[in-house]
Amino acid sequence: MNDKDFIESVFEIVFGDNAINREFSKEEVIKELKRFSDLALKYEDNCESSLNQRDDLDWVIVIFVKIAVNRLMKFIILGLFV
């Protein structure tokens, strides 16, 4: 996957289909990814206190969001998402 495809994919994960062409800024994407990450962490903390209420699909979403945020942060750190 090249950088352009990666960036387009991240925009679509955050804001839906064709998001790259809907005038969202990179700052908005980062802000929303951070919000997703914060919600995932909050959800994960809540689930730890109620282990019997875990839903497999919810955990797949939490893991997916964490992977997406981690990959994006690597691109930012390496200066590829400028």
C-alpha positions in Angstrom: 0.0 0.0 0.0 1.4 3.4 -0.9 1.1 6.5 1.2 -1.7 8.0 -0.9 -3.8 4.8 -0.5 -3.1 4.6 3.2 -4.2 8.2 3.8 -7.3 7.7 1.7 -8.1 4.6 3.7 -7.6 6.4 7.0 -9.9 9.2 5.9 -12.6 6.7 5.0 -12.2 4.8 8.3 -12.8 8.0 10.1 -15.4 9.8 8.0 -16.8 7.2 5.6 -16.9 6.6 1.9 -15.1 9.2 -0.3 -14.0 11.2 2.8 -10.8 12.2 1.1 -12.9 14.3 -1.3 -15.2 15.9 1.2 -12.8 18.6 2.4 -11.9 17.2 5.9 -8.6 18.4 7.1 -5.8 16.1 8.3 -6.2 17.8 11.7 -9.9 16.8 11.8 -8.9 13.2 10.9 -6.3 13.1 13.7 -8.8 14.6 16.2 -11.4 12.0 15.3 -9.0 9.1 15.5 -7.9 10.3 18.9 -11.6 10.4 20.0 -12.1 6.9 18.7 -9.0 5.7 20.6 -10.2 7.4 23.8 -13.6 5.8 23.4 -12.0 2.4 22.8 -9.9 2.8 25.9 -12.9 3.9 28.0 -14.9 0.9 26.6 -12.0 -1.5 27.4 -11.8 -0.2 31.0 -15.6 -0.6 31.4 -15.4 -4.1 30.0 -12.7 -5.2 32.4 -15.1 -4.4 35.3 -17.9 -6.5 33.7 -16.2 -9.4 32.1 -19.4 -11.4 31.4 -20.8 -8.6 29.1 -18.1 -8.7 26.4 -19.3 -8.9 22.9 -16.8 -10.4 20.3 -17.8 -7.9 17.6 -17.2 -4.9 19.9 -13.7 -6.3 20.7 -12.9 -6.6 17.0 -13.9 -3.0 16.5 -11.7 -1.9 19.5 -8.7 -3.8 18.2 -9.2 -2.5 14.7 -9.3 1.1 16.0 -6.2 0.6 18.0 -4.3 -0.8 15.0 -5.5 2.0 12.8 -4.4 4.7 15.3 -1.1 3.0 15.9 -0.3 2.8 12.1 -1.3 6.4 11.6 0.8 7.6 14.5 3.8 5.8 13.0 3.2 7.6 9.7 3.0 11.0 11.5 6.2 10.3 13.5 8.0 9.3 10.3 6.8 12.5 8.7 4.9 10.7 5.9 1.5 12.3 6.8 2.4 15.9 6.2 
